Amino acid sequence: MIKTQCVATAVVSRVLAGASLTAVLQETWHTHPALSSQQRGAIQDISYGVLRFYGQLDALLELLLNKPLQHQDLRCLLLVGLYQLQYSKASPHAVVDHAVSASSGLNDSKRGKGASGLVNAVLRNFMRQRTALLAQAGESEVGRYSHPQWWIDKLRMQYPHNYQAVLEADNQHPPMTLRVNRRKMEAAEYQKRLHECSMHAQLLWDDALILAQPVAVEKLPGFSAGLVSVQDAGAQLAAPLLDAHDGMRVLDACAAPGGKSAHLLELADVELTALDHDAARLSRVAQNLTRLELKAHRLICGDAAQPAAWWDAKPFDRILADVPCSASGVARRHPDIKWLRRESDLPQFAASQQKILDALWQTLARDGKLLYATCSVFAEENKLQVAEFLRHHPDARPLPFSGMEAIDGQLLPDSQHDGFFYTLLHKA
């Protein structure tokens, strides 16, 4: 456990300094190739958990310390220990003992003497006063909801009746949802195959199956043969909402990693162009399509906001504009987003989204449809963005979604799906 705590501490420390959790973990696996799969799982669980509940854990630590701790590695070790004591099934005394031992192996030689004694005192004091400390930590909204205050305030303003449910959903473990490749199998048939393998799943809609318990993808029957993909149920709405039919020219802008591109090809025989500005991520689109035995017309590395560099001047019948955004709707899958995002990021995202929308609109055929999509819950990137677009484009008309259970196209995260926003625009 000492090794696990030390590595998790280093991961958390780097993320709180501004690095992406996904990137840091990938780098960590390369740096520590001798880690067992069990150790990797534990490190990942601790890292995600500390960041998921960072607001609460930070509030607890402030209550337990007589003065602010200047040494980041020691502070992160205490956060790791508090998370394990509150949320893991590990023996409390083992957590404390190993954290004390780990404190002597931290890299920062300037952390000062008495680190081991401090770790021991803080963690044991938490064990003794847990109930009272948790109540005190919950007196602040950041401590209660484990989100930045600006995020809480914005959700309260924009969703006065739903904001608490959204905050609570963000702190849950996300469901594992599958998309059955209907070119190969019906969802009900695949559900039966899962049950035969003692994997129970619920059919949500269309081809979406939500697993009762997450499993490694290699354990999914027929995964390598392309029978199924892992994709959030909310994300699975994009392809059917675009309303693409056989023979149409379709553009999936900002396509990586390719889940929506593949879904479009599973639903119809379209001439699909998959565009992304990142060549490495575009290769993942190709890998996904190969596994599913699907083929795009073109894979292009290019900037969606600069179509002159890649567009062949032939209008598209359908465009999926799944634009870069704050990713505030997928915070439970990426809990580091809560602490890395700043409120000042939203205008920058909105400006980028507006450029992409304006540029892509020029490539859409008359009578064509463009689906604007984000994985955000903030109105600045969603309803307000669309309203601004409509003011400047009199030839654009929003179309209603039949049977979509959402608030004006806004899906808020819940037990079944992440947060997404969709608007279908018709070029009159």
C-alpha positions in Angstrom: 0.0 0.0 0.0 3.0 2.3 0.6 3.9 2.2 -3.1 0.3 2.8 -4.1 0.0 5.8 -1.8 3.2 7.3 -3.0 2.4 7.0 -6.6 -1.2 8.3 -6.1 0.2 11.2 -4.2 2.4 12.1 -7.1 -0.5 11.9 -9.5 -2.8 14.1 -7.4 0.0 16.6 -6.9 0.6 17.0 -10.6 -3.1 17.3 -11.4 -3.6 20.0 -8.8 -0.7 21.8 -10.3 -2.6 21.9 -13.6 -2.0 18.7 -15.5 -4.7 16.4 -17.0 -5.5 13.3 -14.9 -5.7 11.1 -18.0 -2.4 12.3 -19.3 -0.7 11.9 -15.9 -1.9 8.4 -15.4 -0.8 7.3 -18.8 2.7 8.8 -18.1 2.7 7.1 -14.7 2.1 3.6 -16.3 5.1 4.2 -18.6 7.3 5.5 -15.7 6.4 2.5 -13.4 6.1 -0.5 -15.7 6.5 -2.9 -12.8 3.2 -1.9 -11.2 0.8 -4.8 -11.0 -2.7 -4.5 -12.5 -4.0 -4.5 -8.9 -1.7 -1.6 -8.0 -2.7 0.3 -11.1 -6.4 -0.2 -10.2 -5.8 1.1 -6.7 -3.8 4.1 -7.9 -6.5 5.0 -10.4 -9.3 4.6 -7.8 -7.5 6.8 -5.3 -6.5 9.5 -7.8 -10.0 9.7 -9.2 -11.5 9.6 -5.7 -9.4 12.4 -4.3 -10.2 14.7 -7.2 -13.9 13.7 -7.1 -14.2 14.7 -3.5 -11.4 17.2 -3.4 -13.7 20.0 -2.1 -14.7 18.0 0.9 -11.2 16.5 1.6 -9.6 19.9 1.4 -12.1 21.3 3.8 -11.4 18.4 6.2 -7.7 19.0 6.0 -8.1 22.7 6.7 -10.0 21.8 9.9 -7.3 19.3 10.9 -4.3 21.5 10.5 -3.3 24.3 12.8 -1.8 26.3 9.9 -1.7 25.9 6.1 0.7 23.3 4.8 3.2 24.7 2.4 4.6 21.4 1.1 2.4 20.1 -1.7 3.6 16.5 -1.7 2.9 16.1 2.0 -0.5 17.9 1.6 -1.5 15.5 -1.2 -0.4 12.5 0.9 -2.8 13.6 3.6 -5.6 14.0 1.0 -4.9 10.5 -0.2 -5.0 9.2 3.4 -8.3 11.0 4.2 -9.9 9.7 1.0 -8.9 6.1 1.9 -10.2 6.5 5.4 -13.5 7.9 4.3 -14.2 6.1 1.1 -12.2 2.9 0.7 -12.5 -0.5 2.3 -8.9 -0.6 3.4 -8.1 -1.1 7.1 -8.0 2.3 8.7 -5.0 1.4 10.8 -3.2 0.1 7.8 -4.0 3.3 5.9 -2.5 5.4 8.7 0.6 3.2 9.2 1.4 3.1 5.5 0.9 6.8 5.1 3.3 7.5 8.0 5.9 5.2 6.3 5.2 6.9 2.9 5.9 10.3 4.3 9.5 9.4 4.9 9.9 8.6 1.2 8.5 11.8 -0.3 10.8 13.5 -2.7 10.7 17.0 -1.3 13.7 17.2 1.0 12.5 20.6 2.2 9.3 19.4 3.7 10.8 19.7 7.2 11.1 17.5 10.2 8.2 15.9 11.9 6.3 15.0 8.7 5.7 11.4 10.0 4.3 12.7 13.2 2.1 15.2 11.4 0.6 12.5 9.1 0.0 10.2 12.1 -1.7 13.0 14.1 -3.9 14.3 11.3 -5.2 11.0 10.1 -5.8 9.6 13.6 -7.6 12.8 14.6 -9.9 12.4 11.6 -10.7 8.8 12.7 -11.5 10.0 16.3 -13.6 13.1 15.2 -14.9 11.9 11.9 -18.6 12.7 12.4 -18.1 16.2 13.7 -15.5 17.0 11.1 -17.6 15.8 8.2 -20.5 18.0 9.5 -18.2 21.0 9.7 -16.7 20.4 6.3 -20.3 20.3 4.8 -21.1 23.7 6.2 -19.5 25.3 3.1 -21.0 24.6 -0.3 -17.6 23.7 -1.7 -17.1 21.2 1.1 -20.6 19.8 0.7 -20.7 19.4 -3.1 -17.0 19.1 -3.9 -17.2 21.7 -6.8 -15.7 25.1 -7.1 -17.9 27.9 -5.8 -18.2 29.6 -9.2 -19.4 26.3 -10.7 -22.0 25.8 -7.9 -23.2 29.4 -8.3 -23.6 29.1 -12.1 -25.6 25.9 -11.9 -27.8 27.4 -9.2 -28.5 30.4 -11.4 -29.1 28.4 -14.6 -30.9 25.4 -13.1 -32.5 26.5 -9.8 -34.6 23.4 -9.5 -32.0 20.9 -10.7 -28.6 22.2 -9.6 -28.3 20.0 -6.5 -29.1 16.8 -8.4 -26.5 17.8 -11.1 -23.8 18.4 -8.4 -24.6 15.1 -6.7 -24.6 13.2 -10.0 -21.2 14.6 -10.8 -19.8 12.9 -7.7 -21.1 9.4 -8.5 -19.2 6.7 -10.4 -20.3 6.9 -14.1 -22.2 4.0 -15.6 -20.7 1.8 -18.2 -22.9 1.9 -21.3 -22.6 -0.1 -24.5 -23.8 0.7 -28.0 -24.7 -2.5 -29.9 -23.6 -2.4 -33.6 -26.9 -3.0 -35.3 -25.2 -4.0 -38.5 -24.1 -7.1 -36.7 -26.7 -7.8 -33.9 -29.9 -6.5 -32.3 -29.6 -5.0 -28.9 -32.0 -7.5 -27.3 -29.9 -10.4 -28.7 -26.7 -8.9 -27.3 -28.3 -8.3 -24.0 -29.1 -12.1 -23.9 -25.5 -12.9 -24.7 -24.4 -10.7 -21.8 -26.8 -12.5 -19.4 -25.4 -15.8 -20.6 -21.9 -14.5 -19.5 -23.4 -13.4 -16.1 -23.2 -9.7 -17.1 -26.6 -8.1 -16.5 -27.6 -5.1 -18.6 -30.7 -2.8 -19.0 -31.9 -1.6 -22.4 -32.2 2.2 -22.2 -33.1 3.2 -25.8 -32.3 2.2 -29.3 -29.0 0.3 -29.1 -27.9 1.4 -25.6 -27.3 -1.1 -22.9 -26.3 0.0 -19.4 -24.3 -2.6 -17.5 -25.2 -3.4 -13.9 -21.4 -3.7 -13.1 -18.5 -2.3 -15.2 -16.2 -4.8 -16.8 -12.9 -4.7 -18.7 -13.7 -4.3 -22.4 -11.9 -7.5 -23.3 -14.4 -9.4 -21.3 -17.3 -8.1 -23.4 -18.5 -10.9 -25.8 -17.6 -10.0 -29.3 -15.9 -6.7 -28.5 -12.9 -7.4 -30.7 -15.2 -8.6 -33.5 -17.0 -5.3 -33.5 -20.3 -6.3 -32.0 -20.3 -3.6 -29.4 -18.7 -0.3 -28.4 -18.5 1.6 -25.1 -20.3 4.9 -25.4 -22.4 6.9 -22.9 -26.1 6.8 -23.5 -26.3 10.5 -23.9 -23.6 10.5 -26.5 -25.5 7.8 -28.4 -28.3 10.3 -29.2 -26.1 12.4 -31.6 -26.2 10.0 -34.6 -29.9 9.4 -34.7 -30.7 13.1 -34.0 -28.7 14.1 -37.1 -31.2 12.2 -39.2 -28.8 11.0 -41.9 -30.0 8.7 -44.7 -28.3 6.4 -47.2 -26.3 8.2 -49.9 -26.0 11.5 -48.0 -22.7 13.4 -47.7 -22.0 13.7 -44.0 -19.3 15.6 -42.0 -18.4 14.6 -38.5 -16.4 17.7 -37.4 -14.2 17.3 -34.3 -14.6 13.5 -34.8 -12.1 11.9 -32.5 -12.1 9.4 -30.9 -14.7 8.3 -33.4 -17.7 6.9 -31.4 -20.2 9.2 -33.2 -18.6 8.6 -36.6 -18.9 4.9 -36.1 -22.5 5.2 -34.9 -23.4 7.3 -38.0 -22.0 4.5 -40.3 -23.8 1.8 -38.3 -27.2 3.6 -38.9 -26.9 4.4 -42.6 -24.7 4.0 -45.7 -23.5 7.6 -45.8 -20.4 9.1 -47.5 -18.8 10.2 -44.2 -15.9 12.6 -43.8 -14.4 12.5 -40.3 -12.4 15.6 -39.4 -10.2 16.3 -36.4 -7.3 18.7 -35.8 -5.3 16.2 -33.8 -3.5 13.6 -36.0 -2.9 11.2 -33.1 -6.5 11.3 -32.0 -7.6 10.9 -35.7 -5.7 7.6 -35.7 -8.1 6.4 -33.0 -11.0 7.1 -35.3 -9.4 4.8 -37.9 -8.8 2.1 -35.2 -12.4 2.2 -34.0 -13.8 2.0 -37.6 -11.5 -0.9 -38.4 -12.6 -2.9 -35.3 -16.2 -2.3 -36.2 -15.6 -3.2 -39.9 -16.8 0.2 -41.0 -15.3 2.6 -43.6 -15.3 6.4 -43.8 -15.1 8.1 -47.2 -12.3 10.4 -45.9 -10.3 10.9 -42.6 -9.0 14.5 -42.6 -6.6 16.2 -40.2 -7.8 19.8 -40.2 -9.3 22.7 -38.3 -13.1 22.8 -38.4 -12.9 26.6 -38.2 -10.8 26.8 -41.3 -12.6 24.8 -44.0 -10.7 26.4 -46.9 -7.8 24.2 -46.0 -9.6 20.9 -46.3 -13.1 21.3 -47.9 -13.6 20.2 -51.5 -16.4 22.8 -52.0 -19.0 20.0 -52.3 -21.8 20.9 -49.7 -22.6 18.4 -47.0 -26.2 17.2 -46.5 -25.6 16.7 -42.8 -23.0 18.0 -40.3 -22.3 16.9 -36.8 -20.6 19.7 -35.0 -19.5 18.2 -31.7 -17.5 21.2 -30.7 -14.7 21.6 -28.0 -16.2 22.7 -24.8 -15.7 22.9 -21.0 -16.7 19.2 -20.7 -18.7 20.2 -17.6 -21.3 17.5 -18.4 -18.7 14.7 -18.0 -17.1 15.8 -14.8 -17.8 12.5 -13.1 -15.7 10.7 -15.8 -13.0 13.4 -15.6 -13.2 14.8 -12.0 -10.0 16.8 -12.6 -12.1 19.1 -14.9 -13.8 20.6 -11.8 -10.5 21.9 -10.4 -8.7 22.7 -13.7 -11.5 24.7 -15.3 -11.8 28.5 -14.6 -15.0 30.5 -15.1 -12.9 32.7 -17.4 -12.5 29.7 -19.7 -16.1 29.8 -20.8 -15.9 32.9 -23.0 -12.9 31.5 -24.7 -14.7 28.2 -25.5 -17.8 30.2 -26.6 -15.7 32.3 -29.0 -14.1 29.1 -30.5 -17.5 27.4 -30.8 -18.9 30.4 -32.7 -16.0 30.4 -35.2 -16.5 26.7 -35.8 -20.3 27.1 -36.2 -19.9 30.0 -38.6 -17.3 28.2 -40.7 -19.2 24.9 -40.9 -22.5 26.6 -41.8 -20.9 27.7 -45.1 -20.2 24.0 -46.0 -23.8 22.9 -45.4 -26.1 22.3 -48.4 -29.4 24.2 -48.7 -32.1 22.2 -46.9 -29.3 20.4 -45.0 -29.1 19.9 -41.3 -26.4 20.7 -38.7 -26.5 19.1 -35.3 -24.7 21.4 -32.7 -23.5 19.3 -29.8 -21.5 19.8 -26.6 -20.8 17.8 -23.5 -21.4 20.9 -21.4 -24.2 22.0 -19.0 -23.4 25.7 -19.1 -25.8 27.9 -21.0 -22.9 30.1 -22.4 -21.8 27.2 -24.6 -25.3 25.9 -25.3 -28.6 27.8 -25.5 -27.0 31.2 -25.4 -24.5 30.1 -28.1 -27.3 28.9 -30.4 -29.3 32.1 -29.8 -26.4 34.2 -30.8 -25.9 32.1 -34.0 -29.5 32.4 -35.0 -29.3 36.2 -34.6 -26.5 36.3 -37.2 -27.9 33.6 -39.6 -31.4 34.3 -40.8 -31.3 31.2 -43.0 -31.0 28.9 -39.9 -34.0 27.4 -38.2 -34.0 25.2 -35.1 -35.9 21.9 -35.4 -37.7 20.1 -32.6 -36.6 16.7 -31.4 -39.5 14.3 -31.3 -39.6 12.2 -28.2 -36.4 13.6 -26.7 -36.7 13.8 -22.9 -34.7 16.9 -22.3 -35.0 20.5 -21.4 -34.7 22.4 -24.8 -32.1 19.8 -25.9 -30.2 20.0 -22.6 -29.5 16.6 -21.0 -28.4 17.0 -17.4 -26.2 14.2 -15.9 -28.1 11.5 -14.0 -27.8 7.8 -13.1 -28.2 6.8 -16.8 -26.1 9.3 -18.8 -23.7 12.2 -18.8 -24.6 15.9 -19.5 -25.0 16.8 -23.2 -26.6 19.6 -25.3 -28.1 19.1 -28.7 -29.7 21.6 -31.2 -30.6 20.6 -34.8 -30.4 23.5 -37.2 -32.0 23.5 -40.6 -30.6 25.6 -43.5 -33.7 27.1 -45.0 
